[in-house]
Amino acid sequence: MKKFAFSVLIGIVGVTIIWLALLAGFWWLTSVIGLLIGLFLRPAGVGLLSSLCIGGFGWGLPLAIMATNAPVGNVANAIEGAIGLSTTNGVLIIVLTVGLGCILSMLGTWVGIAGRRVANTQ
């Protein structure tokens, strides 16, 4: 039970930090949070799953909240048109944005797990 509560606490703190970092323009901090998750959360599968959720929620929740007040769909549609995609609803760009958050977080976690294993062998 303690491990689950610790994982949930790391998740809430991670999503909050990523959200605030994105507001300040520090998108790269997502990888740093993933690195810390990889270093401190065991086993590796739990760390990777937590990192996937934290990255997705950290990038997806601000978009969802922004969509209530701003024309997120129109901006995503304009970006799709600028890169030459023929879809008209902008969903692909939003999914790719959330996927980018997941990938950045999981790559950081993977590096943290690998670093932890290297430190254990020496």
GIRADA-V159798 format. One line per field, one symbol per residue. ss: DSSP state (H for helix, E for strand, L for the rest). psi: psi as a letter, one per 40 degrees, with the letter a starting at -180 (. if undefined). burial: I if it has 16 or more other C-alpha atoms within 10 Angstrom, else O. A space follows every 10 residues. Layout:
ss: ???
psi: ???
burial: ???
This chain:
ss: LHHHHHHHHH HHHHHHHHHH HHHHLLLLHH HHHHHHHHHH LLLHHHHHHH HHHHHHHHHH HHHHHHHHHL LHHHHHHHHH HHLLLLLLLL HHHHHHHHHH HHHHHHHHHH HHHHHHHHHH HL
psi: dddddddddd dddddddddd dddeegdeed ddddddddde hiiddddddd dddddddddd dddddddddi gddddddddd ddeeieieee dddddddddd dddddddddd dddddddddd e.
burial: OOOOOOIOOI IOOIIOIIII IIOOOOIOII IIIIIIIIIO IOOIOOIIOI IIIIIIIIII OOIOOOOOOO OIIOOIIIOI OOOOOOOOOI OOIIOOIIII IIIIIIIIII IIIIOOOOOO OO
